[in-house]
C-alpha cells in the first residue's frame, strides 16, 4: 500500500494553463510529472483513498491578475484538468482563487468530515500552491507528505529549496 489509512491525495493545479503547451502560465517540464500523478491517482482509487483535485478557478477580473497574466478563468480551456488526469465520479473538485487549497474553500470541511489526518500532495508549482497548501495543512495539524517526483516548479534549484523548507519548517515527509 502506498497510502496510509485516514489519508487523501491532493492533485494541485494540474490544469491546461499550467501543464499544456500554449497554456497561459505553462510550466516548462511540468508535463513530466503527469504519468507519475496518474499512477498515484490510480493507486489511491484502488486503495479507497479520496482523490481531491484542487483547481485554480478565477473570475475574469480576479485581483491575482495584477501579479500574473490571466489564467485558469472559470469555464475556459485553461481551467480544465489535463485530460490524462481527468477526475472521475467520486473524486472531489475544490476550486480556489488563491495559492492555498485551504484559503476560502471547503477543503478543510471535506477532510474533517472524511476523517482525513494525512495529506499526500502532488502538482504545481512546488514553491507556490503546493507549498502554501502544505503550510496551511500543517497549521491545521494534518500530517503532510509530498511526492518529490510528482511536483514541479520552474527550476530544480527552486524545488531543492522548497523541499528543504518542507522538511525543516513544516516537518513534512518527502517521498
N, C-alpha and C positions, 0 to 999 in steps of 0.2 A: 504494500500500500504506500502510495506517495503522500497522501494527506492524512492528517490526524483527525480523530473524531472531533465534533464540535467546531469544524472549520468551514471556511468559504474561500473560493477562488475569485479574486477581483481581476478583471480584464480592463485595464485603464486606457481609454482613448485610442483604441486600435481602429481608428476611423480613416476613411479615404483621404481626408485632407492632410493627415499626418503620415500615412503609410504609402499611398499610391503616388506614382509619378504624375505630376500635374496637380497634386493637392496644394491647397493654399499655403500650408506650412509643412511641406513634405520633409521628413527627417531622413537624411541620407543614411542608408544602411539599415533602416528600421524594418524593411521587408524581410531581413534575415531572421527576425525573431518570430515571424508568423507561423512557420511549421512547428516550432517548439511550443508556442502557445496553443496551437491546435491539439498537440499531443496532451498537454496538461488539461485542456478543456475535456477532451475525450476521457481521460483518466478520472477527472473529477465526476463526470456524469456516471461513469461505471461504479464509482465508489459512493454515489449518492450525496456528493458534496455540492452545495449550491454554487452555481456559476453566476456571477454578478458582473454585468457589463456596466462600467462607469463611462458615460459618454458626454463629452463637451456638447453643449446644446445652447447656442447663443441666439439672441434676437439680432435683427439686422443693425440695430442701433446700440448694441452692447458696449458698455464703457470699457471693456477689456480691449476693444479695438483702438483705443488711444495708444496702446502699447504694442499690439500685434496687428497684422493685417487681418481683415475679416476672414473667419474660418468657422467651420462646424456650425453654420447657420441652420437652425432647426428646419427640417424638411428638405434641405439641399443634399446633393450627392455627397458632398464633403463631410456631412454629418453622419453618414451611414457607416456601420461597422463593415470592415473589409469582408468581402464575400467568403473568403476561406475560413473566417471565424464567425459566421452568421449565427446569431442567437437562435435557440430552438425553444419550443414550448417548454415551459417550466423554468427557463432561465429568467433572471431578473435584469431589468434595464433601469439604471439610475442616472437620469440626466443631471448635469451640473453646469453651473455658469462660471465657476471659479476653479482654481487649481485643485483644491482638496475635494475628494469624493464625499466628505462629511459636511462641508460648508453649504448650508442652505438646502440640504437634501434629506430624504427619508432613510438614507443608508443605515444610520445607527439604529433606528427603529426596526428595520427589517432584520438586522443582525441580532438584536436582542430578542426579538420575537422568535427567531430560529434557534436561539441558544448558542450562537457562534461565539467562540472565545479566541480563535486563531484565524488570522487573515494571511493568505498567500497572495502576493502581489506580482502582477505582470503588466507590461505595457510601456507607454511612452508619456512623457520624457522622464527619464530616471531622475533628473535633477529638479523637475518642476512638479508635475502632477503626481508622479509616483512618490516622490519624497514628501510632498505636502500631505498626501493621503497617509503615508506611513507615520508621519509626525502626529497627525490628528488621531490616528488609530492608537498610537502609543499613549497619547494623552487621555484616551478613553479606556485605557487598561486592556486593550487587545494585545495578544501576542502577535508580532509581525514577522513574517518570513518572506523573503524576496528571492525569486529565481533569477540569479545573475544572468543566465543565458536566455531570459525571456523579458528583458527590459532593454531600452536603448535611449541614448541621448545623442547629442551632436558630436561627441568625441569619447574615445576610450579614457582619456585623461579625466574628463568630467565624471564618467562612470566610476573610475577608481576613487575619486574624491568622495562621491556620494556614498559609495559602498562603505568607505571608512566612517563617514558620518552616521550611516545607518547602524553600523556595529557599535561604534564608540558612544554615540549620543543617545540613540534610541534602543540599544541592546537588541536590535533586530537580528534575526538569523539569516545569513546568506546561504542559499542552496545552489 
